[in-house]
Amino acid sequence: MNTRYLKIFSILVVIALIFVARLAYLQLFTDRYALNAANTSIKTEYIIPQRGVIFDRNGKIMVGNQPAYEISFTQALMKPDFDTLGFCGLMKISKADFIKKIDFIKKEKYYSKLTPMTFLKDLSREDIARVQEIIFKYPAFNIVQRPQRQYEVSTSGNLLGYTNEVNDGEIKKDSAYYLPGDFIGKKGVEKSYEKELRGIKGVKYIQKDIRLRNIGSYKNGTLDKDVVTGKDITLTIDYDLQRMAEEMLVNKHGAIVAIDPNNGEILTLASGPDVDPNLFTGPNKSKNLYALSRDTLYENKPTFDRSVQAAYPPGSTFKLLTALAGMQMGVMTENTIFPCGGGFYYKGLRIKGHGGADPLIPSIQVSSNCYFSHAYLAIMNKYPGDPSKGVDEWKAIMNSFGVGEFLNNDLASGAKGRIPSGEFYEKRQKSLNKYSGKKDFKNWDPLATGAVFNGMGQGDVMLTPLQMANSVAAIANKGWYYTPHIVKGIDGKSNPDPRFKVKHKTLVDPKYFDPVLKGMEAVVLRGTGRSLKSNDFTQLAKTGTAQVPQGKDNSIFVLIAPADKPKIVVVAVMEHAGFGATWAGPACTVIAEKYITGDLKRENLYKKMTGASFMPEYKRQWIADLKRKGLYVDPKADSIKRKKMQDSLEFVKQQKAKLQQRINEETKNIKPAKQ
């Protein structure tokens, strides 16, 4: 028994000694307690660093900084004889507003009488110039300068993102850095590279007397820390391409994405409708952010980045992956012929055929629906009686192309898309069995579950435009890709993130890519994309026209250029626009032409795109209403974007005039009908 008590006593002694040692260390060898006395005699002042500048890949400044001003309030410095009316007159606010703001500050979660709290923000230089010579009369209030973002571009709002005041959750997550009133990246590059862009705060410890007046630096400033400016970031984006892509998305819903297949660098990441990032700064910032977040009428959603967040049925562009999976799984070869003379027939289902029976390459050329429906049916039937096993093998191959999964890149947001599994269809068959009375769900029906449509990119397959571009980059490379990413360099050095140095290999043998690439070549030379053939560079492509329940078909196009040594992959999705070659195709080939040749040679295609609108009239009217309310900002008067838009409008006017002239000529000799 004595031994037991001795052990307990020893443990208590050890714990006590640990506490004593820790207390001695804090008091004798650190300034922690001395600095905590800031609540009474030492004031900690933080110097907010400038955020890093954001450049495009060619050195163009996209985001810089400008000074922003606030008025802070410290309750402990409030004098009993404070001249409320005089201060309200200086700030141009009412006494009621003053009382309301003070009450609001006192209810803040992190409120302290000794901590400066934001009283007024987003003041102009003119406001500060007016008050800075007088505000010393009101020691409880102080002018605070914070860096604010300054955008040098009028597009790419979703890509760049914005900064805003931290919330409680963000303070808790990194309380060692953030304080109430600090700003943090909320979306886009500003969010995903927040730690690199924000820099390191400077710290000054100021001694105060009993009346909280400054009496000098604590320990002669030996504990002060210098401010460190945020790191500059160079994006992989080519802003010339980005601007052109977003101009072609004016009055449209959709996305245009371009990737360098050799390294995974994202050259263009455009979403329509576009957001002008200048709405994210200035005195109307909060008002603009609220308006943008509320602009969901008719699914406009300008802050919804369709390039990475929207998952679409890929339509016929997916036939390329169907062919690769079919060959890898051994259920077909490039010489396999599926009968398509009368279309695809299966259990009473008929899918229209192209009028012939061809092997793989001509079937890609003409985009045969029945050929790739047969191919996918062969995939599902690879293991008789167990379609789930065939689908799971197909799914693994698809996932190896980076589709149906998160890409693990450096973007602030993104969608997973969907590549269905065998279990997905077993669950669906179970639901169907409730009505049919069947019990077997393992040997599910490819038609009843809708799986048969996956082969031609309809069915249950959903991909984001970025995933489409990445999978096509893997095709261009004959079976490998680098993770697509948005940042090329940090502070003049190559992006050190190891994720972007790994070469990902697909599960498809390189030998199977040649017939698919030849099929894509045939699309441009003599197939569904022949109208887009260029005399200046070679292209490999695939058209897509995806049916959607909401209305007119989505127009989709994927492109590789040049054919022999690919430098760029471009994907475009235009919602409710129609045929892939008619609308998404011109957008892709214009971007590729500009990147490869350095010039825009087929300006007619560019004008066609910038002048087109796939929004119904009520959506265009909605934009007009936003303009009248001051919630939509036109491009700057001297911007290329405005000039191109004006050229496009002039082109449309000319076309209307020609049409009207033709109508007049055709109707001038027609006599009116008798009543």
C-alpha positions as CSV (number, residue, x, y, z in Angstrom):
1,M,0.0,0.0,0.0
2,N,2.9,2.4,0.9
3,T,4.4,1.8,-2.5
4,R,1.1,2.7,-4.2
5,Y,0.9,6.0,-2.3
6,L,4.6,6.7,-3.1
7,K,3.9,6.3,-6.8
8,I,0.9,8.7,-6.7
9,F,3.0,11.2,-4.6
10,S,5.9,11.0,-7.1
11,I,3.5,11.7,-10.1
12,L,2.1,14.8,-8.3
13,V,5.6,16.1,-7.6
14,V,6.6,15.6,-11.2
15,I,3.5,17.5,-12.5
16,A,4.2,20.3,-10.0
17,L,7.8,20.6,-11.1
18,I,6.7,20.8,-14.7
19,F,4.4,23.7,-13.9
20,V,7.1,25.5,-11.9
21,A,9.7,25.0,-14.7
22,R,7.2,26.3,-17.3
23,L,6.4,29.3,-15.2
24,A,10.0,30.1,-14.6
25,Y,10.8,29.8,-18.3
26,L,8.0,32.2,-19.3
27,Q,9.0,34.7,-16.6
28,L,12.7,34.6,-16.9
29,F,13.5,33.7,-20.5
30,T,10.6,35.0,-22.6
31,D,8.6,38.3,-23.0
32,R,5.2,36.6,-23.1
33,Y,3.9,38.0,-19.9
34,A,5.5,41.3,-20.5
35,L,3.9,41.5,-23.9
36,N,0.5,40.3,-22.5
37,A,0.7,43.5,-20.4
38,A,-0.2,45.2,-23.6
39,N,-3.7,45.2,-22.2
40,T,-2.5,47.8,-19.7
41,S,0.9,49.3,-20.6
42,I,2.1,48.0,-23.9
43,K,0.2,48.5,-27.2
44,T,0.7,46.1,-30.1
45,E,0.5,47.8,-33.5
46,Y,0.3,45.7,-36.6
47,I,1.5,46.9,-40.0
48,I,-0.6,45.3,-42.8
49,P,1.6,44.2,-45.7
50,Q,0.9,44.9,-49.4
51,R,-0.5,41.8,-51.1
52,G,1.6,40.3,-53.8
53,V,1.0,41.5,-57.4
54,I,-0.6,39.0,-59.9
55,F,0.9,38.8,-63.4
56,D,-0.1,36.9,-66.5
57,R,2.4,34.5,-68.1
58,N,3.8,37.4,-70.3
59,G,4.4,39.8,-67.4
60,K,1.2,41.8,-67.7
61,I,0.0,43.1,-64.3
62,M,-3.5,41.8,-63.7
63,V,-3.9,42.8,-60.0
64,G,-2.0,45.3,-58.1
65,N,-2.6,47.5,-55.0
66,Q,-3.8,50.9,-54.0
67,P,-4.3,52.5,-50.6
68,A,-7.6,52.2,-48.8
69,Y,-8.6,54.1,-45.7
70,E,-10.6,53.4,-42.6
71,I,-11.4,55.1,-39.3
72,S,-10.8,52.9,-36.2
73,F,-12.3,53.3,-32.8
74,T,-10.7,52.5,-29.4
75,Q,-13.1,52.6,-26.5
76,A,-10.4,53.1,-23.8
77,L,-9.4,56.4,-25.4
78,M,-12.9,57.9,-25.4
79,K,-13.0,61.1,-23.3
80,P,-16.0,61.9,-21.0
81,D,-16.3,65.3,-22.7
82,F,-16.3,63.8,-26.3
83,D,-17.8,66.3,-28.8
84,T,-20.2,63.9,-30.5
85,L,-21.9,66.5,-32.8
86,G,-18.5,67.9,-33.8
87,F,-17.2,64.5,-34.8
88,C,-20.4,63.6,-36.6
89,G,-20.1,66.8,-38.6
90,L,-16.5,66.0,-39.5
91,M,-17.4,62.5,-40.6
92,K,-20.6,63.6,-42.3
93,I,-22.8,61.2,-40.4
94,S,-25.8,61.7,-38.2
95,K,-25.8,61.3,-34.4
96,A,-28.1,58.3,-34.8
97,D,-25.7,56.6,-37.2
98,F,-22.8,57.3,-34.8
99,I,-24.6,55.7,-31.9
100,K,-25.7,52.7,-34.0
101,K,-22.1,52.1,-35.2
102,I,-20.7,52.3,-31.6
103,D,-23.4,49.9,-30.4
104,F,-22.6,47.5,-33.2
105,I,-18.9,47.5,-32.4
106,K,-19.5,46.8,-28.7
107,K,-21.5,43.7,-29.8
108,E,-18.7,42.3,-31.9
109,K,-17.4,38.9,-30.7
110,Y,-13.8,40.1,-30.5
111,Y,-14.6,43.5,-29.0
112,S,-12.2,44.9,-26.4
113,K,-11.9,48.4,-25.0
114,L,-8.2,48.4,-25.8
115,T,-8.5,47.0,-29.3
116,P,-9.0,49.3,-32.3
117,M,-12.2,48.3,-34.1
118,T,-13.3,49.5,-37.5
119,F,-15.7,52.4,-37.3
120,L,-15.9,53.5,-41.0
121,K,-14.3,51.9,-44.0
122,D,-13.8,52.5,-47.7
123,L,-13.0,56.2,-47.3
124,S,-11.7,58.1,-50.3
125,R,-8.5,60.1,-50.4
126,E,-10.6,63.2,-50.5
127,D,-12.3,62.2,-47.3
128,I,-9.0,61.5,-45.5
129,A,-7.5,64.8,-46.7
130,R,-10.5,66.6,-45.2
131,V,-10.3,65.0,-41.8
132,Q,-6.6,64.2,-41.2
133,E,-5.8,67.7,-39.9
134,I,-8.6,67.7,-37.4
135,I,-9.1,64.1,-36.2
136,F,-6.3,64.5,-33.5
137,K,-9.1,66.3,-31.5
138,Y,-10.8,62.9,-31.2
139,P,-8.1,60.5,-29.8
140,A,-10.5,57.5,-29.7
141,F,-10.6,57.6,-33.5
142,N,-7.6,57.1,-35.8
143,I,-6.9,56.9,-39.5
144,V,-5.9,53.4,-40.7
145,Q,-4.4,52.7,-44.1
146,R,-4.9,49.3,-45.6
147,P,-3.8,48.1,-49.0
148,Q,-6.7,47.5,-51.4
149,R,-6.7,45.5,-54.6
150,Q,-6.5,47.4,-57.9
151,Y,-7.5,45.6,-61.0
152,E,-5.7,46.4,-64.2
153,V,-8.0,44.3,-66.3
154,S,-11.8,44.4,-67.0
155,T,-12.4,40.6,-67.3
156,S,-11.5,37.4,-65.4
157,G,-13.3,38.2,-62.2
158,N,-14.1,34.5,-61.4
159,L,-10.5,33.5,-62.2
160,L,-8.8,36.2,-60.1
161,G,-11.3,36.2,-57.2
162,Y,-11.4,38.9,-54.6
163,T,-10.5,39.7,-51.0
164,N,-12.9,40.6,-48.2
165,E,-13.1,40.9,-44.4
166,V,-12.4,37.8,-42.4
167,N,-15.3,36.1,-40.7
168,D,-15.3,34.2,-37.4
169,G,-14.6,30.8,-38.9
170,E,-11.6,32.2,-40.8
171,I,-10.2,33.8,-37.6
172,K,-10.6,30.6,-35.7
173,K,-8.8,28.6,-38.5
174,D,-5.7,30.8,-38.4
175,S,-6.0,32.9,-35.2
176,A,-2.2,33.4,-35.1
177,Y,-2.4,35.7,-38.1
178,Y,-5.9,37.1,-38.6
179,L,-7.6,39.7,-36.5
180,P,-11.0,41.3,-36.9
181,G,-11.0,43.7,-39.8
182,D,-8.2,41.9,-41.7
183,F,-8.8,40.9,-45.3
184,I,-8.5,37.4,-46.8
185,G,-8.8,35.9,-50.3
186,K,-12.4,34.7,-50.7
187,K,-12.4,33.3,-54.2
188,G,-10.2,32.5,-57.2
189,V,-6.5,32.8,-57.1
190,E,-6.8,35.2,-54.2
191,K,-8.2,32.4,-52.1
192,S,-6.1,29.4,-53.4
193,Y,-2.8,31.4,-52.9
194,E,-3.8,33.4,-49.9
195,K,-0.7,32.5,-47.8
196,E,1.7,33.4,-50.5
197,L,-0.1,36.7,-51.4
198,R,-0.8,38.0,-47.9
199,G,2.7,38.5,-46.7
200,I,3.7,38.8,-43.1
201,K,2.5,41.5,-40.8
202,G,4.9,43.9,-39.2
203,V,4.6,44.3,-35.4
204,K,5.5,47.3,-33.2
205,Y,5.3,47.3,-29.4
206,I,4.5,50.8,-28.1
207,Q,4.7,51.7,-24.4
208,K,1.7,53.6,-23.0
209,D,1.3,55.7,-19.9
210,I,-1.7,55.4,-17.6
211,R,-3.7,57.6,-20.0
212,L,-2.7,55.4,-22.9
213,R,-0.5,58.0,-24.5
214,N,2.6,56.8,-26.4
215,I,5.9,57.1,-24.4
216,G,8.2,55.2,-26.8
217,S,9.0,51.8,-28.2
218,Y,9.1,48.9,-25.8
219,K,12.7,47.7,-25.3
220,N,13.8,50.2,-27.9
221,G,12.1,48.2,-30.6
222,T,14.2,45.1,-30.2
223,L,11.1,42.9,-30.3
224,D,9.5,44.6,-33.2
225,K,9.1,42.7,-36.5
226,D,9.5,44.1,-39.9
227,V,6.6,43.8,-42.4
228,V,7.1,41.5,-45.3
229,T,5.3,42.2,-48.6
230,G,3.3,39.3,-50.1
231,K,4.9,37.3,-52.8
232,D,4.2,38.2,-56.4
233,I,2.5,35.5,-58.5
234,T,2.8,34.7,-62.2
235,L,-0.2,32.9,-63.6
236,T,-0.1,30.4,-66.5
237,I,-2.8,32.4,-68.1
238,D,-2.2,34.3,-71.4
239,Y,-4.3,37.3,-70.8
240,D,-4.6,38.1,-74.6
241,L,-6.3,34.7,-75.0
242,Q,-8.3,35.0,-71.8
243,R,-9.7,38.4,-72.9
244,M,-10.6,37.1,-76.3
245,A,-12.3,34.0,-74.8
246,E,-14.4,36.1,-72.4
247,E,-15.3,38.5,-75.2
248,M,-16.6,35.5,-77.2
249,L,-18.7,34.5,-74.2
250,V,-20.5,37.8,-73.9
251,N,-24.3,37.2,-73.9
252,K,-23.7,33.5,-73.5
253,H,-23.6,30.8,-70.8
254,G,-20.6,28.5,-71.1
255,A,-16.9,28.2,-70.9
256,I,-13.7,28.2,-72.9
257,V,-10.6,26.4,-71.5
258,A,-7.1,26.1,-73.1
259,I,-4.2,24.0,-71.8
260,D,-0.6,23.4,-72.8
261,P,-0.6,19.6,-73.0
262,N,3.2,19.6,-72.5
263,N,3.1,20.8,-68.9
264,G,-0.5,21.2,-67.8
265,E,-0.4,25.0,-67.7
266,I,-3.8,26.5,-68.1
267,L,-3.7,29.2,-70.8
268,T,-7.3,30.2,-70.7
269,L,-10.0,29.6,-68.1
270,A,-13.0,31.7,-69.2
271,S,-16.5,31.5,-68.0
272,G,-19.6,33.2,-69.3
273,P,-21.2,35.5,-68.2
274,D,-18.0,37.4,-67.4
275,V,-17.5,39.4,-64.2
276,D,-15.6,42.6,-64.2
277,P,-13.2,42.4,-61.2
278,N,-13.3,46.1,-60.7
279,L,-16.7,45.5,-59.0
280,F,-14.7,43.8,-56.2
281,T,-13.1,47.0,-55.0
282,G,-14.0,50.6,-54.0
283,P,-16.8,52.0,-51.8
284,N,-19.5,50.0,-53.6
285,K,-17.8,46.7,-53.2
286,S,-20.3,45.2,-50.7
287,K,-23.2,46.4,-52.7
288,N,-21.7,44.9,-55.9
289,L,-20.9,41.5,-54.3
290,Y,-24.4,41.3,-52.9
291,A,-25.9,42.1,-56.3
292,L,-23.8,39.6,-58.1
293,S,-24.7,36.9,-55.5
294,R,-28.4,37.7,-56.0
295,D,-28.3,37.7,-59.8
296,T,-29.7,34.2,-60.1
297,L,-32.7,35.2,-62.2
298,Y,-33.0,32.8,-65.1
299,E,-29.9,31.0,-63.9
300,N,-27.6,33.8,-64.9
301,K,-25.3,33.2,-61.9
302,P,-22.3,35.3,-63.0
303,T,-20.1,34.2,-60.0
304,F,-20.7,30.5,-60.8
305,D,-17.5,29.6,-62.7
306,R,-18.7,27.3,-65.4
307,S,-15.2,26.4,-66.5
308,V,-14.6,24.4,-63.3
309,Q,-17.9,24.2,-61.4
310,A,-20.4,23.3,-64.1
311,A,-20.6,19.6,-65.1
312,Y,-22.0,19.0,-68.6
313,P,-22.9,16.0,-70.7
314,P,-19.9,16.0,-73.1
315,G,-21.9,14.8,-76.1
316,S,-20.0,13.3,-79.0
317,T,-16.6,14.5,-77.8
318,F,-16.8,11.7,-75.3
319,K,-16.8,9.1,-78.1
320,L,-13.0,9.5,-78.2
321,L,-12.8,8.1,-74.7
322,T,-15.3,5.4,-75.4
323,A,-13.2,4.2,-78.3
324,L,-10.0,4.1,-76.2
325,A,-11.7,2.2,-73.4
326,G,-13.2,-0.3,-75.8
327,M,-9.9,-1.1,-77.4
328,Q,-8.1,-1.3,-74.0
329,M,-10.7,-3.7,-72.7
330,G,-10.4,-5.8,-75.8
331,V,-14.0,-5.6,-76.9
332,M,-13.2,-3.8,-80.2
333,T,-10.3,-2.8,-82.4
334,E,-9.8,0.1,-84.8
335,N,-11.0,-2.3,-87.6
336,T,-14.2,-3.4,-85.8
337,I,-17.3,-2.6,-87.8
338,F,-20.7,-2.1,-86.1
339,P,-23.7,-2.1,-88.4
340,C,-25.1,1.4,-88.6
341,G,-27.1,1.4,-91.8
342,G,-30.5,1.6,-90.1
343,G,-29.2,2.9,-86.8
344,F,-28.7,1.3,-83.4
345,Y,-31.4,-1.0,-82.3
346,Y,-31.6,-2.5,-78.8
347,K,-34.8,-3.8,-77.1
348,G,-37.0,-1.5,-79.1
349,L,-34.7,1.5,-78.8
350,R,-33.6,3.1,-82.1
351,I,-30.8,5.6,-82.3
352,K,-30.5,7.1,-85.8
353,G,-27.5,5.9,-87.8
354,H,-25.3,7.7,-90.4
355,G,-26.2,5.3,-93.2
356,G,-23.3,2.9,-93.3
357,A,-21.1,0.3,-91.6
358,D,-17.6,1.6,-90.9
359,P,-14.6,0.9,-88.7
360,L,-13.4,3.4,-86.0
361,I,-11.8,6.2,-87.9
362,P,-14.7,7.0,-90.3
363,S,-17.1,6.7,-87.4
364,I,-15.2,9.4,-85.5
365,Q,-15.1,11.5,-88.7
366,V,-18.9,11.4,-89.1
367,S,-19.6,11.1,-85.3
368,S,-21.7,8.0,-85.5
369,N,-24.0,7.6,-82.6
370,C,-24.9,4.0,-83.3
371,Y,-21.2,3.0,-83.6
372,F,-20.3,4.2,-80.2
373,S,-23.6,2.9,-78.6
374,H,-22.6,-0.6,-79.9
375,A,-19.1,0.0,-78.5
376,Y,-20.4,0.8,-75.1
377,L,-22.8,-2.1,-75.1
378,A,-19.8,-4.3,-75.8
379,I,-18.0,-2.8,-72.8
380,M,-21.0,-3.5,-70.6
381,N,-21.3,-7.1,-71.9
382,K,-17.6,-8.0,-71.6
383,Y,-18.5,-10.1,-68.6
384,P,-21.8,-11.8,-69.5
385,G,-24.4,-11.6,-66.7
386,D,-22.3,-9.1,-64.7
387,P,-22.6,-5.7,-66.5
388,S,-21.3,-3.9,-63.3
389,K,-17.9,-5.6,-63.7
390,G,-17.6,-4.2,-67.2
391,V,-18.7,-0.7,-66.2
392,D,-16.3,-0.6,-63.2
393,E,-13.4,-1.5,-65.5
394,W,-14.5,1.2,-67.9
395,K,-14.8,3.7,-65.0
396,A,-11.3,3.0,-63.8
397,I,-10.0,3.8,-67.3
398,M,-12.1,7.0,-67.4
399,N,-10.8,8.0,-63.9
400,S,-7.2,7.6,-65.2
401,F,-7.9,10.5,-67.6
402,G,-8.8,12.7,-64.7
403,V,-12.6,12.7,-65.3
404,G,-15.2,11.9,-62.7
405,E,-12.7,12.9,-59.9
406,F,-11.3,16.0,-58.4
407,L,-8.1,17.0,-60.3
408,N,-6.2,18.0,-57.1
409,N,-5.0,21.2,-58.6
410,D,-4.4,24.8,-57.3
411,L,-7.9,26.2,-58.2
412,A,-10.1,27.5,-55.4
413,S,-13.2,25.6,-56.6
414,G,-14.2,22.8,-58.9
415,A,-16.7,20.0,-59.5
416,K,-16.1,16.3,-59.5
417,G,-18.3,15.5,-62.5
418,R,-19.6,12.0,-62.8
419,I,-18.5,8.7,-64.2
420,P,-21.1,6.2,-63.0
421,S,-20.1,2.9,-61.5
422,G,-21.7,-0.5,-61.6
423,E,-23.1,0.1,-58.1
424,F,-24.7,3.3,-59.4
425,Y,-26.8,1.2,-61.9
426,E,-27.5,-1.6,-59.4
427,K,-29.1,1.0,-57.1
428,R,-31.1,2.4,-60.1
429,Q,-32.2,-1.1,-61.0
430,K,-33.4,-1.7,-57.4
431,S,-35.5,1.4,-57.7
432,L,-37.0,0.2,-61.0
433,N,-37.7,-3.2,-59.5
434,K,-40.1,-1.7,-57.0
435,Y,-42.4,-1.0,-59.9
436,S,-41.7,-4.0,-62.1
437,G,-41.7,-6.7,-59.3
438,K,-38.3,-8.0,-60.4
439,K,-35.8,-9.1,-57.8
440,D,-32.6,-9.4,-59.8
441,F,-30.6,-6.1,-59.7
442,K,-27.1,-7.5,-60.3
443,N,-27.8,-8.3,-64.0
444,W,-29.3,-4.8,-64.6
445,D,-30.8,-3.7,-67.9
446,P,-28.5,-1.3,-69.9
447,L,-31.6,0.2,-71.6
448,A,-33.9,0.5,-68.6
449,T,-31.2,2.1,-66.5
450,G,-30.1,4.5,-69.3
451,A,-26.5,3.3,-69.2
452,V,-26.5,2.5,-72.9
453,F,-26.4,6.3,-73.7
454,N,-23.0,6.8,-72.0
455,G,-21.0,5.7,-75.0
456,M,-22.0,8.7,-77.0
457,G,-21.6,11.2,-74.1
458,Q,-25.2,11.5,-73.0
459,G,-26.6,9.2,-70.3
460,D,-25.1,9.8,-66.9
461,V,-21.7,11.0,-67.8
462,M,-21.0,14.6,-66.7
463,L,-17.7,16.5,-67.1
464,T,-16.5,20.0,-66.4
465,P,-14.9,21.9,-69.3
466,L,-11.5,21.7,-67.5
467,Q,-11.8,17.9,-67.2
468,M,-12.7,17.8,-70.9
469,A,-9.6,19.8,-71.7
470,N,-7.4,17.6,-69.5
471,S,-8.7,14.4,-71.0
472,V,-8.0,15.7,-74.5
473,A,-4.5,16.7,-73.4
474,A,-3.9,13.1,-72.4
475,I,-5.1,12.0,-75.8
476,A,-2.7,14.5,-77.5
477,N,0.1,13.0,-75.4
478,K,-0.9,9.4,-76.2
479,G,-1.7,8.5,-72.6
480,W,-0.2,10.9,-70.1
481,Y,-0.8,14.4,-68.6
482,Y,0.3,16.8,-66.0
483,T,-2.2,18.1,-63.5
484,P,-3.6,21.3,-64.9
485,H,-2.7,24.3,-62.8
486,I,-3.1,28.1,-62.8
487,V,0.2,29.4,-61.2
488,K,3.4,29.3,-63.2
489,G,5.8,31.0,-60.7
490,I,6.0,32.6,-57.3
491,D,8.3,35.5,-56.6
492,G,10.2,34.9,-59.9
493,K,10.8,31.2,-59.2
494,S,9.0,28.2,-60.8
495,N,6.0,27.0,-58.9
496,P,7.5,24.5,-56.4
497,D,4.3,22.5,-55.9
498,P,5.3,18.8,-56.4
499,R,1.7,18.0,-57.6
500,F,2.5,19.6,-61.0
501,K,5.7,17.8,-61.7
502,V,4.2,14.3,-61.7
503,K,3.4,12.7,-65.1
504,H,0.1,10.9,-64.7
505,K,-0.3,7.9,-67.0
506,T,-3.7,6.6,-68.2
507,L,-4.7,2.9,-68.2
508,V,-4.8,2.9,-72.0
509,D,-1.8,1.5,-74.0
510,P,-0.2,4.2,-76.1
511,K,-0.7,2.1,-79.3
512,Y,-4.5,2.7,-79.1
513,F,-4.2,6.5,-79.5
514,D,-3.1,6.6,-83.1
515,P,-6.4,5.6,-84.7
516,V,-8.3,8.0,-82.4
517,L,-6.0,10.9,-83.4
518,K,-6.4,9.9,-87.1
519,G,-10.1,10.1,-86.6
520,M,-9.8,13.6,-85.1
521,E,-7.7,14.6,-88.1
522,A,-10.4,13.3,-90.4
523,V,-13.0,15.4,-88.5
524,V,-11.1,18.6,-89.6
525,L,-10.1,17.4,-93.1
526,R,-13.4,16.0,-94.3
527,G,-15.8,15.4,-91.4
528,T,-18.1,17.4,-89.1
529,G,-15.4,20.1,-88.4
530,R,-14.1,20.7,-92.0
531,S,-15.5,24.3,-92.1
532,L,-12.9,25.2,-89.5
533,K,-9.8,24.0,-91.4
534,S,-7.0,26.5,-91.3
535,N,-4.3,27.1,-93.9
536,D,-1.8,28.3,-91.3
537,F,-1.7,25.4,-88.8
538,T,-3.0,21.8,-88.5
539,Q,-5.8,20.8,-86.1
540,L,-7.2,17.6,-84.6
541,A,-10.8,18.0,-83.4
542,K,-14.1,16.5,-82.3
543,T,-17.5,18.1,-82.5
544,G,-20.2,17.6,-79.9
545,T,-23.9,18.4,-79.7
546,A,-25.3,17.5,-76.3
547,Q,-29.0,17.2,-75.7
548,V,-30.1,18.8,-72.5
549,P,-33.6,18.9,-71.0
550,Q,-33.6,22.6,-70.4
551,G,-33.9,23.6,-74.1
552,K,-31.7,23.8,-77.2
553,D,-28.7,21.5,-77.5
554,N,-25.3,22.5,-76.0
555,S,-22.6,23.2,-78.5
556,I,-19.3,21.5,-77.6
557,F,-15.9,21.3,-79.4
558,V,-12.5,19.9,-78.5
559,L,-9.3,20.8,-80.4
560,I,-5.6,19.9,-80.5
561,A,-3.1,22.0,-82.4
562,P,-0.8,21.7,-84.2
563,A,-1.4,18.0,-85.2
564,D,2.3,16.8,-85.2
565,K,3.6,18.6,-82.1
566,P,0.6,19.8,-80.0
567,K,1.1,23.1,-78.2
568,I,-2.4,23.8,-77.2
569,V,-5.7,22.0,-76.4
570,V,-8.9,24.1,-76.4
571,V,-12.4,23.1,-75.3
572,A,-15.5,25.2,-75.6
573,V,-19.0,24.7,-74.2
574,M,-21.8,27.0,-75.4
575,E,-25.1,26.4,-73.6
576,H,-28.2,26.1,-75.8
577,A,-26.3,27.2,-78.9
578,G,-26.8,24.2,-81.2
579,F,-24.2,22.3,-83.3
580,G,-20.7,21.9,-82.0
581,A,-19.0,22.9,-85.2
582,T,-21.2,26.0,-85.7
583,W,-20.5,27.8,-82.4
584,A,-18.1,26.1,-80.0
585,G,-15.8,25.2,-82.9
586,P,-15.1,28.8,-84.1
587,A,-14.3,29.8,-80.5
588,C,-11.7,27.0,-80.2
589,T,-10.0,27.6,-83.5
590,V,-9.8,31.3,-82.9
591,I,-8.0,30.8,-79.6
592,A,-5.6,28.2,-81.1
593,E,-4.9,30.5,-84.1
594,K,-4.0,33.4,-81.9
595,Y,-1.7,31.3,-79.6
596,I,0.1,29.5,-82.4
597,T,0.5,32.3,-85.0
598,G,0.4,35.3,-82.7
599,D,-2.3,36.9,-84.8
600,L,-6.0,36.7,-85.5
601,K,-6.2,35.9,-89.2
602,R,-9.8,34.7,-89.5
603,E,-11.5,37.7,-87.9
604,N,-14.8,36.8,-89.4
605,L,-15.0,33.8,-87.0
606,Y,-14.2,36.1,-84.1
607,K,-16.8,38.6,-85.1
608,K,-19.3,35.8,-85.5
609,M,-18.7,34.8,-81.9
610,T,-18.6,38.2,-80.3
611,G,-21.8,39.2,-82.1
612,A,-23.8,36.1,-81.2
613,S,-26.2,35.7,-78.2
614,F,-27.6,32.5,-76.9
615,M,-29.5,34.1,-74.1
616,P,-33.2,34.6,-74.6
617,E,-34.5,38.1,-74.9
618,Y,-35.6,38.2,-71.2
619,K,-32.0,37.5,-70.1
620,R,-30.6,40.3,-72.2
621,Q,-33.3,42.5,-70.8
622,W,-32.2,41.5,-67.3
623,I,-28.6,42.7,-68.1
624,A,-30.1,46.0,-69.4
625,D,-31.9,46.4,-66.1
626,L,-28.7,45.8,-64.2
627,K,-27.0,48.6,-66.2
628,R,-29.8,51.0,-65.4
629,K,-29.4,50.2,-61.7
630,G,-25.7,50.7,-61.8
631,L,-25.0,47.0,-61.0
632,Y,-23.4,46.2,-64.4
633,V,-20.2,48.1,-65.5
634,D,-19.3,48.4,-69.2
635,P,-15.6,48.0,-70.1
636,K,-13.4,51.0,-69.9
637,A,-13.7,53.4,-72.8
638,D,-10.2,52.8,-74.2
639,S,-10.3,49.0,-73.7
640,I,-9.9,46.6,-76.6
641,K,-12.9,44.7,-75.3
642,R,-15.2,47.7,-75.9
643,K,-13.7,48.3,-79.4
644,K,-14.4,44.6,-80.3
645,M,-17.9,44.8,-79.0
646,Q,-18.5,48.0,-81.0
647,D,-17.1,46.3,-84.1
648,S,-19.4,43.4,-83.5
649,L,-22.5,45.6,-83.1
650,E,-21.6,47.4,-86.3
651,F,-21.3,44.1,-88.1
652,V,-24.7,43.0,-86.8
653,K,-26.2,46.4,-87.9
654,Q,-24.8,45.9,-91.4
655,Q,-26.2,42.4,-91.6
656,K,-29.6,43.6,-90.5
657,A,-29.5,46.4,-93.1
658,K,-28.7,44.0,-95.8
659,L,-31.5,41.7,-94.7
660,Q,-33.9,44.5,-94.6
661,Q,-32.8,45.7,-98.1
662,R,-33.4,42.1,-99.5
663,I,-36.8,42.0,-97.9
664,N,-37.8,45.3,-99.4
665,E,-36.7,44.2,-102.8
666,E,-38.6,40.9,-102.6
667,T,-41.8,42.5,-101.4
668,K,-42.0,45.7,-103.4
669,N,-43.9,44.1,-106.2
670,I,-46.2,42.1,-104.1
671,K,-49.7,43.5,-104.1
672,P,-51.7,43.5,-100.9
673,A,-54.4,40.9,-100.5
674,K,-58.0,42.1,-100.9
675,Q,-60.0,42.4,-97.7
